Amino acid sequence: MTAALLADVPAADLDRGERMVAMRSGEVGAVHSWELVTAVDGPGTRMTTFLTGCPLRCLYCQNPDTWRMRDGTEVRADDLVARIARYRPVFAATGGGITLSGGEPLMQPRFVAQVLRGAKELGVRTALDTSGFLGTAATDEMLDDVDLVLLDVKSGDEETYRRVTGRSLQPTLDFGDRLAARGTEVWVRFVLVPGLTDADENVENVARIVERWPNVSRVEVLPFHQMGREKWERLGASYDLADVTPPSPELVARVREQFEVHGLTTYVG
């Protein structure tokens, strides 16, 4: 069955071969969940949609149940756009919109591109929450439909980044540079974990990276917490941060000051 014909078949009714065709074309994606939130994941009230699949294995991940794409529910891009349309009055009243998160949304770039295009055709503002590790998967056409990128800069040095994620920092830097060249608005997110990401030098390195991006309108310092621990335990995964406590107010203040010295506006998430 061709992709055009597949568009008329509910995602749940596709056989395995048809499902593969539909997912490769972006007609269908793997979605973990969605929720309406205010003042989180972008301005205003957001319909934050969590996609499954992620190449990173962050030690502090709150959603390890989104790591594997096969654990998601298959959803048609058109159906997700139709759901977005229901909330247009809310978005218009609050200055909100749709945020695609994960997992890592750029694991499913064609699906993401279709949803973003549909949202923009509805006049809904869009945000992409990403580590930037798969930034090369985002085409210029996709980024034309993105109003805001929530870019996770998890560390300022390669050794700490690899310890946190199991991957390399450079792709995130390359994606950040690309967004800066385009002038796409960015909110940088930095998770503050005592004993892992809180070293003066590491924070200073993040600040030096971010200050070279004039399109960054804010840095969100996100204090570590244990809210995701239960999910790790349910999955039978080893959780290395079980004994780590949240950062003190003094530590959060110190880190914010380090960013602000570089002329960056900070918020605590």
Secondary structure, 3 states (H helix, E strand, C coil): CCHHHHCCCCHHHCCHHHHHHHHHHCCEEEEEEEEEEECCCCCCEEEEEEECCCCCCCCCCCCHHHCCHHHCEEEEHHHHHHHHHHCHHHHHHHCCEEEEECCCHHHCHHHHHHHHHHHHHCCCEEEEEECCCCHHHCCHHHHHCCCEEEEECCCCCHHHHHHHHCCCCHHHHHHHHHHHHHCCEEEEEEEECCCCCCCHHHHHHHHHHHHCCCCEEEEEEEECCCCCHHHHHHHCCCCCCCCCCCCCHHHHHHHHHHHHHCCCCEEEC
